[in-house]
């Protein structure tokens, strides 16, 4: 049988394409999960209102049918949110529908949806971080002087922050729990903390 030189028929060799495209690793969108959602109905802003706590009553009623003294009314505070518009788009011609092998349009729609979700999550995160009270593990006092070897979150740090929330009369946002968003590296550190392993935070 005669041998055939494959290189002589290089034009006949083709790549087999799988119509399915590889999935993109998309991060989980978590920062707005416990947010108070407002409905924008076409006005220039959305206003949230909150009534504060009233003073405690420490004086007993003086008798039957006696109207107690009127307590001070709760303070009303408002938070006004002005919507900002964000967006992106991809341009294409009809030629891509005729010549492209991959399902370009449906794939790009998915990419734009993922971009929109990640953009919103990032904006929410930046707002939360920008107005949050900052606490550092170990001996760090700023982001710049964090020692990645020694300044790691521990069970003591978690307990201290839960204590601060409870002392400030903070209300849990997920049933009886305070939600926490941590980096996977922090999760790995906590899982190796012996106190964290032995103590159930559900009891705190």
Kinemage of the C-alpha trace (Angstrom):
@kinemage 1
@onewidth
@group {chain A} dominant
@subgroup {mainchain}
@vectorlist {calphas} color= white
{ca unk a 1} P 0.000 0.000 0.000
{ca unk a 2} L 1.439 3.330 -0.993
{ca unk a 3} L 1.986 5.967 1.692
{ca unk a 4} L 0.151 9.281 1.338
{ca unk a 5} L 1.888 12.489 2.298
{ca unk a 6} L -0.698 14.269 4.451
{ca unk a 7} L 0.978 17.661 4.071
{ca unk a 8} L 0.217 17.534 0.372
{ca unk a 9} L -3.499 17.587 1.193
{ca unk a 10} L -3.406 20.225 3.901
{ca unk a 11} L -6.437 22.022 2.450
{ca unk a 12} L -8.477 18.872 3.022
{ca unk a 13} L -7.724 18.836 6.750
{ca unk a 14} L -10.310 20.749 8.737
{ca unk a 15} L -10.937 21.496 12.404
{ca unk a 16} L -14.057 19.978 13.882
{ca unk a 17} L -16.008 22.684 15.707
{ca unk a 18} L -18.292 21.978 18.620
{ca unk a 19} L -21.320 24.242 18.388
{ca unk a 20} L -21.362 24.609 22.183
{ca unk a 21} L -19.231 27.447 23.526
{ca unk a 22} L -17.202 27.131 26.711
{ca unk a 23} L -18.911 28.567 29.754
{ca unk a 24} L -17.568 31.746 31.316
{ca unk a 25} L -16.723 31.760 35.017
{ca unk a 26} L -19.142 34.315 36.432
{ca unk a 27} L -18.797 35.518 40.040
{ca unk a 28} L -21.753 35.307 42.389
{ca unk a 29} L -23.591 38.590 42.841
{ca unk a 30} L -24.068 38.974 46.583
{ca unk a 31} L -23.629 42.559 47.725
{ca unk a 32} L -27.181 43.673 47.039
{ca unk a 33} L -28.866 40.505 48.276
{ca unk a 34} L -30.030 42.018 51.565
{ca unk a 35} L -30.637 45.553 50.313
{ca unk a 36} L -33.836 47.528 50.718
{ca unk a 37} L -35.257 47.679 47.199
{ca unk a 38} L -36.861 50.880 45.960
{ca unk a 39} L -39.255 51.243 43.037
{ca unk a 40} L -38.435 53.966 40.531
{ca unk a 41} L -41.661 55.212 38.933
{ca unk a 42} L -40.361 57.983 36.728
{ca unk a 43} L -39.685 60.776 39.216
{ca unk a 44} L -36.219 62.210 39.671
{ca unk a 45} L -35.469 60.442 42.961
{ca unk a 46} L -36.614 57.772 45.405
{ca unk a 47} L -37.045 58.706 49.064
{ca unk a 48} L -36.919 56.275 51.970
{ca unk a 49} L -38.207 57.284 55.404
{ca unk a 50} L -37.388 55.871 58.816
{ca unk a 51} L -38.883 56.593 62.221
{ca unk a 52} L -36.518 56.323 65.154
{ca unk a 53} L -37.071 54.598 68.465
{ca unk a 54} L -39.242 56.290 71.072
{ca unk a 55} L -38.080 56.961 74.607
{ca unk a 56} L -38.666 54.176 77.106
{ca unk a 57} L -41.476 54.593 79.667
{ca unk a 58} L -40.248 54.221 83.240
{ca unk a 59} L -43.169 55.878 85.112
{ca unk a 60} L -46.180 53.786 86.108
{ca unk a 61} L -49.688 54.929 85.271
{ca unk a 62} L -51.136 57.058 88.068
{ca unk a 63} L -54.535 55.413 88.092
{ca unk a 64} L -57.543 54.086 86.213
{ca unk a 65} L -58.829 56.432 83.522
{ca unk a 66} L -55.847 58.799 83.831
{ca unk a 67} L -54.280 59.589 80.477
{ca unk a 68} L -50.497 59.253 80.641
{ca unk a 69} L -48.289 62.135 79.622
{ca unk a 70} L -47.634 62.259 75.924
{ca unk a 71} L -44.221 60.917 75.040
{ca unk a 72} L -41.959 62.676 72.593
{ca unk a 73} L -42.738 61.763 68.987
{ca unk a 74} L -40.261 59.546 67.159
{ca unk a 75} L -37.760 61.360 64.974
{ca unk a 76} L -38.196 60.997 61.234
{ca unk a 77} L -35.178 60.711 58.968
{ca unk a 78} L -35.135 60.441 55.183
{ca unk a 79} L -32.701 58.997 52.665
{ca unk a 80} L -32.965 60.223 49.093
{ca unk a 81} L -31.600 58.158 46.219
{ca unk a 82} L -31.079 59.648 42.775
{ca unk a 83} L -30.939 56.992 40.029
{ca unk a 84} L -27.863 56.874 37.795
{ca unk a 85} L -27.921 55.221 34.386
{ca unk a 86} L -25.282 52.745 33.211
{ca unk a 87} L -25.068 50.651 30.076
{ca unk a 88} L -23.051 49.079 27.284
{ca unk a 89} L -23.769 47.833 23.796
{ca unk a 90} L -22.256 45.771 21.000
{ca unk a 91} L -22.559 46.678 17.355
{ca unk a 92} L -22.835 44.116 14.530
{ca unk a 93} L -23.976 43.828 10.922
{ca unk a 94} L -26.136 41.247 9.178
{ca unk a 95} L -22.980 39.696 7.770
{ca unk a 96} L -22.181 38.136 11.122
{ca unk a 97} L -25.531 36.323 11.061
{ca unk a 98} L -24.705 34.884 7.665
{ca unk a 99} L -21.043 33.961 8.077
{ca unk a 100} L -20.397 33.317 11.778
{ca unk a 101} L -20.385 29.666 12.836
{ca unk a 102} L -20.826 30.424 16.552
{ca unk a 103} L -24.199 31.660 17.900
{ca unk a 104} L -22.715 35.132 18.299
{ca unk a 105} L -25.886 37.097 19.010
{ca unk a 106} L -27.278 34.857 21.745
{ca unk a 107} L -23.828 34.541 23.302
{ca unk a 108} L -23.291 38.302 23.329
{ca unk a 109} L -26.695 38.804 24.944
{ca unk a 110} L -25.578 36.490 27.745
{ca unk a 111} L -22.293 38.361 28.101
{ca unk a 112} L -24.092 41.714 28.307
{ca unk a 113} L -26.466 40.345 30.959
{ca unk a 114} L -23.571 39.062 33.027
{ca unk a 115} L -21.771 42.393 32.610
{ca unk a 116} L -24.871 44.269 33.801
{ca unk a 117} L -25.218 42.097 36.905
{ca unk a 118} L -21.527 42.337 37.775
{ca unk a 119} L -21.580 46.114 37.211
{ca unk a 120} L -24.537 46.581 39.589
{ca unk a 121} L -22.937 44.303 42.181
{ca unk a 122} L -19.670 46.249 41.953
{ca unk a 123} L -21.446 49.607 42.324
{ca unk a 124} L -23.330 48.348 45.386
{ca unk a 125} L -20.103 47.003 46.883
{ca unk a 126} L -18.259 50.294 46.322
{ca unk a 127} L -21.065 52.224 48.017
{ca unk a 128} L -21.126 49.847 50.985
{ca unk a 129} L -17.356 49.920 51.438
{ca unk a 130} L -17.175 53.695 51.007
{ca unk a 131} L -19.603 54.426 53.852
{ca unk a 132} L -18.823 51.505 56.142
{ca unk a 133} L -17.029 51.522 59.480
{ca unk a 134} L -13.646 49.916 58.938
{ca unk a 135} L -12.101 47.415 61.310
{ca unk a 136} L -8.828 45.596 60.688
{ca unk a 137} L -7.545 42.256 61.878
{ca unk a 138} L -4.271 41.951 63.742
{ca unk a 139} L -2.217 45.103 64.089
{ca unk a 140} L -3.215 46.766 60.819
{ca unk a 141} L -4.743 50.236 60.859
{ca unk a 142} L -5.033 50.879 57.109
{ca unk a 143} L -5.286 48.773 53.970
{ca unk a 144} L -1.748 49.785 53.052
{ca unk a 145} L -0.086 48.322 56.148
{ca unk a 146} L -1.911 44.991 56.271
{ca unk a 147} L 0.519 42.126 56.829
{ca unk a 148} L -0.926 39.279 54.755
{ca unk a 149} L 0.947 36.755 56.906
{ca unk a 150} L -0.047 37.949 60.385
{ca unk a 151} L -3.108 40.199 59.968
{ca unk a 152} L -5.639 37.469 59.185
{ca unk a 153} L -9.261 37.402 60.336
{ca unk a 154} L -9.724 35.109 63.328
{ca unk a 155} L -12.596 33.903 65.498
{ca unk a 156} L -11.803 36.735 67.921
{ca unk a 157} L -12.347 39.301 65.151
{ca unk a 158} L -15.668 37.726 64.153
{ca unk a 159} L -16.841 37.673 67.773
{ca unk a 160} L -15.804 41.297 68.302
{ca unk a 161} L -17.745 42.476 65.258
{ca unk a 162} L -20.878 40.552 66.211
{ca unk a 163} L -20.644 42.086 69.675
{ca unk a 164} L -20.373 45.586 68.201
{ca unk a 165} L -23.443 44.985 66.033
{ca unk a 166} L -25.511 43.734 68.955
{ca unk a 167} L -24.332 46.599 71.196
{ca unk a 168} L -25.430 49.078 68.524
{ca unk a 169} L -28.917 47.488 68.415
{ca unk a 170} L -28.316 46.315 64.845
{ca unk a 171} L -31.029 44.005 63.593
{ca unk a 172} L -30.176 40.759 61.764
{ca unk a 173} L -30.831 40.933 58.033
{ca unk a 174} L -31.258 37.235 57.262
{ca unk a 175} L -33.602 35.688 59.808
{ca unk a 176} L -31.681 35.570 63.110
{ca unk a 177} L -28.331 35.972 61.354
{ca unk a 178} L -26.006 38.814 60.420
{ca unk a 179} L -24.889 38.228 56.810
{ca unk a 180} L -21.160 38.356 56.172
{ca unk a 181} L -19.351 38.537 52.837
{ca unk a 182} L -15.803 37.231 52.967
{ca unk a 183} L -13.083 36.453 50.488
{ca unk a 184} L -12.419 32.755 49.783
{ca unk a 185} L -8.977 33.167 51.354
{ca unk a 186} L -10.609 34.472 54.539
{ca unk a 187} L -12.966 31.507 54.514
{ca unk a 188} L -9.981 29.156 54.314
{ca unk a 189} L -8.330 30.959 57.238
{ca unk a 190} L -11.439 30.751 59.433
{ca unk a 191} L -11.935 27.067 58.678
{ca unk a 192} L -8.470 26.435 60.134
{ca unk a 193} L -9.129 28.515 63.277
{ca unk a 194} L -9.587 26.031 66.139
{ca unk a 195} L -11.896 28.344 68.105
{ca unk a 196} L -14.061 28.886 65.045
{ca unk a 197} L -14.262 25.138 64.516
{ca unk a 198} L -15.302 24.403 68.123
{ca unk a 199} L -17.776 27.255 68.604
{ca unk a 200} L -21.199 27.508 67.039
{ca unk a 201} L -21.841 31.109 65.934
{ca unk a 202} L -25.548 30.269 65.766
{ca unk a 203} L -25.618 30.655 69.556
{ca unk a 204} L -24.266 34.214 69.520
